[in-house]
Amino acid sequence: MVQTIFTRKNLIAIAISVFYAIIFIFTGACLDGAASFVNKKNPIAMMANSMGFRSITPGLLGYLCLILIGIYIIVMVTALIYEKRYATVNGTKPFSPKMFGVYALTVLLCAALSLGIGILCQKPLTGENIKNMLLFIGQSLGLATGIFIVLALIIGAATMLVVNFINVDKPFKFFGDDTEPIFDDEDLEDADVKSSFDIEADADVAANGAGAGGAGGGGGVGNGEGETAVKSSLEIGERERVFPSLCRLDTEHDGYVIESIESDDITLSELCDRFRNYLSKEEKLYFEPDVIRFFISGFAASHFEILEGLSGTGKSSLPRYFAKFANGRVLFMPVQATWRDKSNILGFFNEFSTNYSETDFLIELYHANYNPDEIHFFVLDEMNISRVEYYFADLLSVLEYPEEDWKLKIMQLPYDFVPPIKLENGFVQIPTNCYFVGTANKDDSTFTITDKVYDRAITMEFSDKNTPFEAEGNANPVKLSASKLRSLYNEAIANADYRMTPEDFARLNVICEYVYEQFGIAIGNRIMNQIDNIVPAFMACGGTKEAAIDFMLSKKLVSKIEGRFEDYVKDALNGLIQLLHKTYGVGVLKMTERVATSIMKTL
């Protein structure tokens, strides 16, 4: 979406400044007693005489100064609005002391230019001429301001009369939900009679209440069979009332996107080393180098990672502290066992209150659209305490589309409803600066994560307790923008020394074909693309190609054999281990061998 320079409110303010400049110039012309194109006894001149204003003949050069000031009034307002917009876009508070200094300098500069050029144009350039010109300008400004205020009051009153006359039968809500509509006595009597005898209406409400019970943990209303009846009897209302938090973000950012943020010049290898040192020194968390490398390089292949394994091994801490380390943002959401659909993470529209129940997930996703260069992490803690396919299916599907189509349907909007700025046609965009992390435990209280979820994610397993070590080298946090991180991934993927070669794919296919022949398990184009991306990114992080291939084979292929107990499985796994040794060497693909050996022990 192309970002506009000014919003509608900005254009209204500029239009008002143009209106004021025209009134100012016209007022000056009416005060000129020698003007041939204005009646000398015009109302403005008569008003000035009654107020004791001195009659001055400005001449052509006086009119030039008058026009210059009118032009610079418009320039000043436009510049102030643009400066406020520039501050917002670049992450600076628009009402900070620094920006007030910039605004004051703009006002003084415009005043100095307009008056300075006007004074220099005076012929002859004498003190008397300058004094008369300044007096003429001052009288014109004072009278024009008074006229402008009077006209604004008259136009405002007329507008108020017309608008309220048209909406006389509609409830008045000035402060949103807190203001109660005022009823006449007749209205109250009609309401009592209707509530007492409208049995059919009560039945509709009951039907909708029952239908809403099947909604997700949020208990969203409007999912039952009576949805249409409720919708037809209620109006959706203003967007500030329906989406209060989203509209608050619109106001905070004034509709403008913070296009870029500062980022350090750093490589993926340096990033991994510093993050590992940071965790050790600042957070007392200790991870092997490859764990950090897989975590960071995994996002080159997928915007969704699953961290599973034993409780207390740092699964939740890893994304939380990476966001802190990289100067990003993180939203931590504990998944509930009652989650059943996307309304649990995206919210739902409540038909009875006629507002949208906004979730922290939706608000943070909306915020990411205003900060596309700031890294945003969304952590779903214990994501398999409910079935992932129930509440996360829409997002998983959307992430398979091209990036411009990463949009989630929030709700169907009425045709005449003006939504929040970043909620186009009821869809919220998932920007590329968003990364999703799910932590998962394996115990009796959780559900099994299905292969279709695993296939779309990069999965890491935490099973070992890491040994503490003393951090050596730089452990300071970094400033890392989303665009910088993407550029690091792209540079790694474009590096011919890091990419998978035809020989690498040929060796990989030997293993894949054997697993398919023996177990009927295959990996598709999605996983091959993930391998093609994660291998060069992992190598740029300081790892080896074989370690990256080992990681992907163990999680994407061999782990799917788990749960099979047929007689042939043990012999086939022995054959797989021998093939790994023959193809890659003994002890090269350690993770894959460990997974195969672990499965054999269960047989």
Secondary structure, DSSP 8 states (H G I E B T S, - for coil): ----SS-HHHHHHHHHHHHHHHHHHHHHHHH-TT-SSS-TT-HHHHHHHHTT------HHHHHHHHHHHHHHHHHHHHHHHHHHHHHHHTT--TTSHHHHHHHHHHHHHHHHHHHHHHHHT-SS--HHHHHHHHHHHHHHHHHHHHHHHHHHHHHHHHHHHHHHHHTTTS---SSGGGS-----HHHHHHHHHHHHH-HHHHHHHHHHHHHHTTS-TT--SS-STTHHHHHHH-----HHHHSHHHHHHHHHHTT------------HHHHHHHHHHHHHHHS-----HHHHHHHHHHTTT-SEEEEEESTTSSTTHHHHHHHHHTT-EEEEEE--TT--STHHHH-EEETTTTEEE--HHHHHHHHHHH-TTB-EEEEEETGGGS-HHHHHHHHHHHTTS-GGG-EEE-----TT----TTEETTEEE--TTEEEEEEE--STTS----HHHHHHSEEEEE-S--------S-------BHHHHHHHHHHHHH-TTTS--HHHHHHHHHHHHHHHHHH-----HHHHHHHHHHHHHHHHTT--HHHHHHHHHHHHTGGGGTT---THHHHHHHHHHHHHHHHH-TTTSHHHHHHHHHHHHT-
